[in-house]
């Protein structure tokens, strides 16, 4: 089962990247996101560091999206409405 799940996850991530590559608007947004926070005054080293951090964020987002889709499709958890989400987000943390 582990091998099959790994193959399925690989296919989903591959499909996600192929879909992004085929859309010019997505590629433009990706470029904008990759260079977010970079200024013309930044040194090459500063730009590289910012790009690496931005790339890590993009990769985490894509991974989380894929995992979330798998868990939703498998019924591990269900989507909840906006009202309930706001209540969860805005409620103070519970003290143990």
LUMRO-111416 format. One line per 3 residues: number of its first residue (from 1); their letters; for each residue x, y, z of N, C-alpha, C, CB. Coordinates in pm, 1 decimal. Glycine has a CB too. Layout:
BEGIN
NUM> a> X/Y/Z/X/Y/Z/X/Y/Z/X/Y/Z ~ ...
// end
This chain:
BEGIN
1> xxx> 82.2/-120.0/0.0/0.0/0.0/0.0/86.0/125.6/0.0/-93.2/0.3/120.3 ~ 198.1/122.3/71.1/284.4/239.0/75.0/335.1/274.1/-64.4/401.7/215.0/169.4 ~ 377.6/173.3/-141.0/428.6/199.2/-275.2/321.6/258.4/-365.1/482.6/71.5/-336.5
4> xxx> 201.4/205.3/-356.2/91.2/254.4/-438.4/56.2/398.6/-401.5/-32.1/163.9/-422.5 ~ 56.1/429.5/-271.1/26.9/565.5/-226.5/136.2/661.2/-273.7/13.5/570.7/-72.7 ~ 261.0/619.0/-268.8/371.6/703.4/-314.5/358.4/732.6/-463.6/507.1/635.9/-285.1
7> xxx> 321.6/632.6/-540.1/303.9/650.4/-684.8/188.5/747.6/-712.3/277.1/513.3/-754.1 ~ 78.8/730.4/-638.5/-37.4/819.1/-656.4/-1.3/962.5/-621.6/-155.9/772.1/-569.7 ~ 71.1/982.5/-512.0/111.1/1116.7/-471.8/204.9/1177.9/-575.2/178.2/1113.9/-333.9
10> xxx> 298.5/1099.5/-624.7/390.5/1147.4/-728.8/311.4/1191.6/-852.3/493.2/1036.6/-767.0 ~ 213.7/1112.7/-893.0/132.6/1146.5/-1010.8/54.5/1276.0/-988.5/35.5/1031.6/-1044.0 ~ -0.3/1293.1/-868.8/-76.0/1415.1/-840.6/12.6/1538.3/-846.0/-142.9/1405.6/-704.3
13> xxx> 130.2/1529.9/-785.7/221.9/1643.7/-785.9/268.4/1672.8/-928.3/343.4/1616.6/-693.7 ~ 299.6/1566.7/-1003.2/341.1/1583.6/-1142.7/230.2/1651.1/-1223.7/377.6/1447.0/-1205.4 ~ 107.3/1605.7/-1206.1/-5.8/1664.7/-1278.4/-24.7/1811.6/-1241.3/-134.4/1586.5/-1249.1
16> xxx> -5.3/1842.8/-1113.6/-18.8/1981.6/-1068.0/84.3/2071.0/-1136.9/-2.7/1990.0/-914.3 ~ 209.1/2023.3/-1144.6/313.5/2101.5/-1210.5/288.6/2114.0/-1360.8/449.9/2038.1/-1185.6 ~ 242.6/2009.0/-1423.8/212.4/2015.1/-1566.9/101.3/2115.0/-1594.0/173.1/1876.7/-1620.0
19> xxx> 0.3/2118.0/-1507.2/-109.0/2214.2/-1523.8/-57.0/2356.9/-1508.3/-221.6/2186.8/-1421.6 ~ 34.5/2376.8/-1414.2/89.5/2510.8/-1394.3/174.9/2552.5/-1513.8/172.8/2516.1/-1265.0 ~ 254.3/2461.6/-1566.8/342.8/2494.0/-1679.2/264.3/2531.9/-1804.6/434.3/2375.8/-1709.6
22> xxx> 143.5/2479.2/-1818.0/65.3/2502.3/-1939.1/-12.1/2633.5/-1937.6/-30.1/2389.1/-1959.3 ~ -8.0/2705.1/-1826.9/-85.1/2828.6/-1816.0/9.2/2947.2/-1797.2/-185.7/2820.2/-1698.8 ~ 8.3/3037.5/-1894.1/96.8/3154.4/-1888.2/70.7/3240.4/-1764.5/80.0/3239.0/-2013.8
25> xxx> -55.6/3257.4/-1727.8/-87.8/3340.7/-1611.2/-29.4/3279.6/-1484.0/-241.0/3357.5/-1596.8 ~ -37.7/3148.0/-1473.0/16.5/3080.5/-1354.8/167.9/3095.7/-1350.8/-22.4/2931.0/-1354.3 ~ 231.5/3082.3/-1466.1/377.0/3097.7/-1471.7/416.9/3240.6/-1433.4/430.0/3063.0/-1613.3
28> xxx> 339.7/3338.8/-1477.6/366.9/3478.2/-1440.3/351.9/3499.6/-1290.9/273.6/3572.7/-1515.5 ~ 246.6/3440.5/-1232.9/226.8/3451.7/-1088.1/337.9/3380.9/-1011.9/90.8/3393.8/-1047.9 ~ 381.2/3267.5/-1063.9/488.5/3192.6/-999.1/617.2/3275.6/-998.6/511.4/3056.8/-1070.7
31> xxx> 645.5/3339.6/-1110.4/764.9/3424.3/-1119.3/754.0/3539.8/-1020.3/783.7/3478.4/-1263.6 ~ 636.1/3599.9/-1013.1/613.3/3710.3/-919.6/630.9/3661.4/-775.8/471.8/3770.8/-939.3 ~ 575.9/3544.2/-745.6/588.1/3488.8/-611.0/732.8/3452.3/-577.3/499.0/3365.9/-597.0
34> xxx> 805.7/3402.7/-675.7/944.6/3362.5/-652.9/1033.5/3482.6/-620.2/999.0/3289.5/-775.6 ~ 1006.1/3595.4/-684.7/1086.6/3715.6/-663.1/1026.1/3810.1/-559.0/1104.0/3789.3/-793.9 ~ 920.9/3764.9/-486.8/854.4/3850.2/-388.9/955.2/3898.2/-284.6/737.6/3774.8/-321.1
37> xxx> 952.7/4027.4/-257.4/1040.3/4085.4/-156.7/1177.5/4125.3/-207.4/1056.6/3990.3/-46.0 ~ 1207.5/4095.8/-333.7/1337.5/4132.1/-390.6/1332.7/4275.9/-442.3/1377.1/4034.3/-505.0 ~ 1439.2/4349.6/-416.3/1451.5/4487.5/-462.7/1571.9/4499.5/-555.2/1464.3/4585.3/-343.3
40> xxx> 1570.0/4603.3/-638.0/1681.9/4626.8/-729.4/1811.0/4655.8/-653.2/1649.8/4742.8/-823.7 ~ 1795.8/4704.0/-529.9/1913.0/4737.4/-449.1/1974.2/4614.5/-381.3/1875.4/4840.3/-343.9 ~ 1904.0/4502.2/-381.0/1953.1/4381.3/-315.5/2075.0/4324.9/-387.9/1842.5/4275.9/-308.7
43> xxx> 2165.5/4267.5/-312.2/2280.2/4199.6/-372.6/2232.9/4065.6/-428.7/2395.8/4179.3/-268.3 ~ 2316.2/4002.6/-509.3/2280.8/3871.7/-564.4/2255.2/3771.3/-452.7/2392.0/3820.3/-657.4 ~ 2338.1/3775.1/-349.0/2320.1/3682.6/-237.4/2185.2/3703.2/-168.8/2433.2/3699.3/-136.2
46> xxx> 2146.9/3829.1/-147.7/2018.1/3857.8/-84.8/1902.7/3808.5/-171.9/2003.8/4008.4/-58.4 ~ 1914.2/3828.8/-301.3/1810.8/3782.6/-393.9/1801.5/3630.9/-391.6/1839.6/3832.0/-536.6 ~ 1915.6/3561.1/-394.1/1914.9/3415.2/-390.0/1848.3/3362.8/-263.2/2057.2/3361.7/-399.9
49> xxx> 1880.9/3423.5/-149.2/1821.6/3379.3/-22.7/1670.8/3401.5/-23.7/1885.5/3453.8/96.2 ~ 1626.7/3517.1/-68.7/1483.4/3545.8/-74.4/1412.5/3449.4/-169.3/1459.3/3691.2/-118.6 ~ 1477.2/3419.9/-282.5/1416.9/3327.7/-378.6/1407.2/3186.6/-321.2/1497.7/3326.1/-508.6
52> xxx> 1507.8/3144.5/-246.8/1504.9/3011.4/-185.6/1391.8/3002.7/-83.9/1640.2/2979.1/-118.2 ~ 1379.7/3104.6/0.3/1271.6/3106.1/99.3/1135.7/3105.7/29.6/1284.0/3229.4/191.8 ~ 1120.8/3187.1/-74.5/995.1/3190.8/-149.5/966.8/3056.5/-215.8/999.0/3301.9/-255.2
55> xxx> 1069.4/2991.8/-269.8/1051.8/2861.4/-333.9/1008.1/2756.8/-231.5/1182.3/2817.1/-403.1 ~ 1063.7/2764.3/-111.9/1022.6/2671.3/-6.7/875.8/2690.1/28.1/1109.1/2690.0/118.4 ~ 831.3/2814.9/33.0/690.9/2842.5/62.4/600.4/2789.7/-49.0/669.0/2993.4/81.6
58> xxx> 640.5/2811.5/-173.0/562.3/2762.6/-287.4/554.4/2610.5/-283.9/624.6/2810.1/-421.4 ~ 666.7/2544.5/-257.9/669.9/2398.0/-252.6/580.7/2345.2/-140.1/814.2/2348.3/-233.4 ~ 585.6/2410.8/-25.6/501.6/2368.6/87.4/353.6/2383.3/51.9/534.7/2451.6/214.3
61> xxx> 319.6/2492.4/-15.3/180.4/2514.6/-54.9/133.2/2404.9/-150.6/164.4/2653.3/-120.8 ~ 215.8/2373.2/-250.2/177.7/2270.4/-347.6/163.0/2134.6/-278.9/282.3/2261.8/-461.3 ~ 254.4/2103.4/-187.9/246.9/1976.6/-114.8/121.0/1970.0/-28.7/371.5/1958.1/-27.0
64> xxx> 94.3/2078.9/43.1/-23.4/2082.3/129.1/-151.4/2068.9/47.6/-26.2/2211.4/210.2 ~ -155.0/2134.2/-67.8/-272.9/2124.6/-153.7/-294.6/1980.4/-199.0/-258.5/2217.4/-276.0 ~ -187.5/1912.7/-239.5/-199.1/1774.1/-284.3/-246.5/1683.0/-171.1/-64.9/1724.7/-338.7
67> xxx> -187.1/1697.4/-53.9/-225.2/1614.2/60.2/-369.6/1641.7/101.1/-130.7/1639.1/179.1 ~ -408.7/1768.4/103.3/-545.5/1804.2/138.4/-644.3/1742.5/40.6/-561.9/1956.1/141.4 ~ -613.0/1749.0/-88.9/-700.5/1688.4/-190.0/-715.0/1538.1/-167.3/-645.9/1715.1/-331.1
70> xxx> -604.8/1470.9/-136.1/-608.9/1326.4/-112.1/-697.1/1295.8/9.3/-465.5/1270.4/-90.5 ~ -677.0/1369.9/119.1/-754.3/1343.9/240.2/-902.1/1374.5/222.5/-699.4/1425.0/354.7 ~ -933.4/1480.3/146.9/-1073.7/1511.1/118.7/-1137.5/1402.3/33.1/-1085.7/1646.8/48.5
73> xxx> -1065.3/1360.3/-72.3/-1117.5/1255.3/-160.4/-1135.8/1122.9/-86.3/-1023.9/1235.4/-279.7 ~ -1046.5/1094.2/7.8/-1054.1/969.5/83.3/-1157.8/975.6/194.6/-918.8/936.1/141.6 ~ -1210.7/1094.4/222.6/-1310.2/1108.7/327.3/-1251.4/1111.7/468.1/-1408.3/997.7/317.2
76> xxx> -1120.6/1131.8/479.5/-1057.5/1139.1/610.4/-1110.1/1260.7/686.1/-903.7/1145.5/596.9 ~ -1126.2/1369.3/617.6/-1196.9/1483.3/673.9/-1279.5/1547.6/565.4/-1099.1/1585.2/736.2 ~ -1379.3/1622.6/607.1/-1472.1/1683.2/511.7/-1454.1/1834.2/511.7/-1618.5/1645.9/545.5
79> xxx> -1494.8/1894.5/402.5/-1492.7/2040.3/394.7/-1596.2/2095.7/492.7/-1521.4/2089.6/248.7 ~ -1561.5/2210.3/551.5/-1657.2/2274.1/640.6/-1688.3/2413.4/586.7/-1602.4/2281.2/786.4 ~ -1803.5/2465.3/628.3/-1846.9/2593.6/573.2/-1764.7/2710.0/630.6/-1996.2/2615.4/601.6
82> xxx> -1774.1/2824.3/563.3/-1696.8/2943.1/602.2/-1728.9/2989.7/743.6/-1722.9/3056.3/504.6 ~ -1854.1/2980.3/782.4/-1893.6/3026.2/916.2/-1819.6/2946.2/1023.9/-2047.3/3013.0/935.4 ~ -1815.0/2815.4/1007.3/-1746.7/2730.4/1106.5/-1595.4/2755.1/1103.4/-1776.8/2580.1/1079.7
85> xxx> -1540.1/2773.6/985.3/-1396.7/2802.6/975.3/-1361.4/2932.6/1047.9/-1354.1/2811.3/827.7 ~ -1441.1/3036.0/1028.3/-1416.5/3163.1/1096.5/-1421.5/3146.2/1248.7/-1519.3/3268.2/1051.6 ~ -1516.4/3066.3/1295.3/-1528.7/3042.3/1438.6/-1402.3/2973.7/1491.0/-1654.0/2956.4/1469.0
88> xxx> -1352.0/2875.8/1418.3/-1230.4/2804.1/1459.2/-1109.9/2897.6/1459.1/-1204.3/2684.0/1366.0 ~ -1097.0/2976.5/1354.3/-980.9/3065.4/1341.0/-982.6/3176.4/1445.0/-976.4/3126.2/1201.3 ~ -1101.0/3232.8/1469.0/-1110.5/3348.7/1557.3/-1126.8/3314.8/1705.3/-1224.7/3433.0/1514.6
91> xxx> -1150.8/3188.2/1736.8/-1165.7/3154.9/1878.1/-1028.9/3149.2/1946.8/-1239.4/3020.4/1894.1 ~ -1024.9/3191.7/2073.3/-896.1/3191.0/2144.8/-848.6/3046.9/2167.5/-908.6/3265.6/2281.1 ~ -717.7/3027.4/2171.8/-664.1/2892.9/2195.1/-707.3/2842.0/2332.9/-509.0/2892.8/2183.5
94> xxx> -731.4/2712.7/2340.3/-772.3/2651.8/2467.7/-648.7/2622.9/2551.0/-854.1/2521.1/2444.1 ~ -656.8/2655.2/2677.9/-547.4/2629.2/2771.7/-564.0/2489.4/2828.5/-544.2/2735.3/2885.9 ~ -455.6/2413.9/2836.4/-460.8/2278.3/2895.9/-439.5/2282.6/3044.8/-356.1/2187.1/2832.4
// end
